[in-house]
Amino acid sequence: MTQAALPGAIVSTEWLGGNLGALGLVVVDASWYLPAAGRDPRAEYEAGHVPGAVFWDLDALSDRGTPLPHMLPGPAELVRQIAALGIGDGDRVVVYDGSGLNLSAPRVWWTLRVAGHDSAAVLDGGIGRWRAERRPVEAGLVRRPPAVFTGAFHAGLVRSQAEMQALLESGAAQILDARSQARFRGAEPEPRPGLRGGHIPGARNLPFNELVDAEGRLLSPDQLRRRYRAAGVDLTRPVVTTCGSGVSACALALGLELLGHRHYAVYDGSWAEWGREVGPPVER
């Protein structure tokens, strides 16, 4: 088959089904869940995945030198990890997860963009929709040969705690939190121990699961635009997204990308860093 160009930042199951096996197309299962979900993403992947998909372990492919969960590794290590998965410079990458809510696939899409690989897209509806349409799955573990991945670290897509604290002073960008309303308000305990309740002062709230319909597909651009605006986001100004640990924040970044809003970044440490017992100011 000839090389398949991606139609955009999301692709349909129809598109992926028609292009499986195309030259330079890499499919990635990026499923990940909070421990409380009681799900094992690797075991689910090995039991059945999109044919040819490799497994991106969000916890393992991270900075192991910090106690914070699945933080981005440094630029050189990030390039090494991507190449080891068999993703090369010229490849098109389609990422999916099994959440039904577009939870973790956007994190890998964003990670690839940070690493300088823009030819990546998220599978709309994830493997849930793929299975619902009775499309083929295969069991076992797929290993691709290591690839040549050059990379170019795009630091502008990432924010640190120090940069977030400076942002509170400057007001140069809006802060948008992807956690549930109850966690945002501090009315519900955090799933990780040792964290305060509440949110970064001045932040707005748009739970990531409100960007998909009942079947887990992304809302239309008009519907997405209304959701962001209803959350108080000015789509003419820069936005930094945040969440519990930097995963679902990437779903908000993907939504902005689909709206043509390119001035966004993700706070990688998110509430796992900001909300620690001794830390920056918190608002409830």
C-alpha positions, 0 to 999 in steps of 0.5 A, spaced: 500 500 500 502 507 498 504 511 504 497 514 508 497 521 509 493 523 515 487 527 514 488 531 521 489 531 528 483 526 529 482 520 524 476 516 524 475 508 524 473 508 517 480 511 515 484 507 519 480 501 517 482 502 510 489 504 511 492 498 516 498 496 513 500 502 509 507 504 508 509 508 514 503 508 518 504 506 526 498 504 530 499 505 538 495 503 544 496 508 549 491 506 554 492 508 561 487 508 567 488 511 574 489 505 579 482 506 582 479 504 575 481 497 577 483 496 569 490 493 567 491 496 560 497 492 558 493 486 559 487 488 555 492 490 550 495 483 550 488 480 550 486 484 543 488 490 540 488 494 533 492 489 528 499 491 528 499 496 534 504 497 539 503 498 546 505 505 549 506 504 557 505 511 559 508 510 566 514 506 564 515 511 558 516 517 562 521 520 567 523 515 572 527 520 576 522 524 579 516 522 584 511 525 580 507 520 575 509 520 568 512 526 567 516 527 560 523 525 560 528 529 558 529 531 550 534 525 549 531 520 553 524 522 549 527 521 542 530 514 545 524 511 547 520 513 541 525 510 536 525 504 541 518 503 540 519 503 532 516 510 530 521 513 525 522 520 522 517 519 516 512 515 520 504 517 520 502 515 527 495 513 530 494 513 537 488 510 541 486 508 548 480 504 551 477 509 556 471 511 551 472 518 553 479 520 550 483 520 556 490 518 555 491 517 547 491 525 547 497 525 551 501 521 547 499 525 541 501 531 545 508 528 547 509 526 539 508 533 538 513 536 543 518 531 540 517 534 534 513 529 530 507 533 528 504 527 523 500 524 529 493 523 530 488 520 535 483 515 533 476 518 534 472 513 539 478 509 540 478 501 540 471 501 543 468 504 537 473 500 533 470 493 536 463 496 536 464 496 529 466 489 529 473 491 526 479 486 527 483 485 533 489 481 534 492 478 541 499 478 543 505 483 544 507 487 537 514 489 537 517 493 531 524 494 530 527 500 533 527 506 528 531 512 526 527 518 530 531 525 530 526 529 534 526 536 536 524 538 543 518 543 542 519 546 549 513 551 548 508 546 548 510 544 556 509 549 562 513 547 569 511 549 576 515 555 576 512 558 569 505 557 572 507 561 578 510 566 573 503 566 569 499 568 575 503 574 576 503 576 568 496 573 566 499 572 559 495 566 558 488 563 561 489 556 565 484 551 564 483 545 568 480 538 565 478 535 572 471 534 574 468 540 577 468 536 584 475 536 584 476 543 581 472 546 587 475 541 592 469 538 594 471 531 592 478 528 595 484 527 590 485 520 587 492 521 589 494 521 597 497 527 600 494 532 595 490 538 597 483 540 594 482 546 589 485 549 583 490 554 581 488 561 582 484 564 577 483 557 573 477 555 569 474 548 569 472 544 563 472 536 564 475 533 559 469 528 558 465 533 556 469 534 549 466 527 547 459 524 545 455 518 548 459 514 544 466 517 545 467 521 539 469 528 539 464 533 538 463 537 532 468 544 532 461 548 533 460 544 539 467 544 542 467 551 541 461 552 545 464 548 550 470 552 551 466 559 551 461 556 556 467 555 561 469 562 560 475 561 555 477 566 550 479 563 544 483 569 541 488 568 547 493 563 549 491 557 554 495 553 558 491 546 560 492 542 567 489 536 570 491 531 575 497 529 572 498 532 565 494 526 562 487 529 561 489 536 560 492 533 553 485 532 551 483 539 552 489 541 548 487 536 542 480 540 542 484 547 541 488 544 536 482 542 532 479 549 533 485 551 530 487 555 536 495 553 536 497 558 542 496 552 547 501 548 552 500 543 557 502 544 565 506 537 565 506 536 573 499 539 573 495 538 580 500 532 582 505 537 583 501 544 584 497 540 589 502 537 594 501 539 601 507 544 601 506 548 595 503 554 591 497 557 593 490 554 592 483 556 590 477 553 592 
